[in-house]
Amino acid sequence: MAAGSGSRMGATRPKQFMELGHKAILQRTIEVFLAAVPDITIVTVLPEQYINYWKEYCYKRNFTCPQILVKGGMTRFHSVRNALERIPDGAIVGVHDGVRPLVTPDFVAELYSRSEDTQTLIPVTPCVETIKVLREAEGRLEAIPGAEADRSVLFGAQTPQMFHSEILKGAYSQAYDTSFTDDASVVERYGKSLSFIIGERLNIKITTQEDLVLARAVDSMRQG
């Protein structure tokens, strides 16, 4: 999934095309999946106006990975739905954010392996921060009296989120709802139970300039 505009990054081009280790973030992300599952089929969802840009990038950089290119929709939900039109039944689908390039090939391979016998599999990480329940009032944040959050039961969802294709396609036949924040929420609304696995702490989503600084530091550390 790489159809976002990247407005929060404040850059002149979408964040998926910014560089990490002298390659586009999107290329780095795709390379992880190629390393993890060599016979994988890559479906890349892009903003319509950047489809030719990406084709030219791949040609100039000799990035020869075969890809099915799909035009993004007005929301992430509609972008995933567009992509699912190109997915056959009987497949294992991993829906991944194109700007999460730090997920490791070993973890991706494990997810695909476990998904052979598991219809849904969602990577999550436990919340490590102290959680405050607040509301905005007159331009400032204030505590909600009596409201508390139990950190021990709070987890953050990551990608790739794994599904058997029939389940995911069925879930995305539902009407769009603003409460759909990820694929897991769509599938859960469809009435399917979810399975979970502890994810990787450094599998961050690059959304802001600060995220990019962190990603470059992690990448430099891994490269030695």
Buried (B, 14 or more C-beta within 10 A) or exposed (E): BBBBEBEEBEEEEBBBBBEBBEBBBBBBBBBBBBBBBEEBBBBBBBBEEBBEBBEEBBEEEEBEEEBEBBBBBEEBBBBBBBBBEEBEEEBBBBBBBBBBBBBBBEBBBBBBEBBEEBBBBBBBBEBEEEEEEEEEEEEEEEEEEEEEEEEEEEBEBBBBBBBBBBBBBBBBEBEBEEEBEBBBBBBBEBEBEBEEBEBBEBBBBBBBBEBBEBBBEBBEEEEE
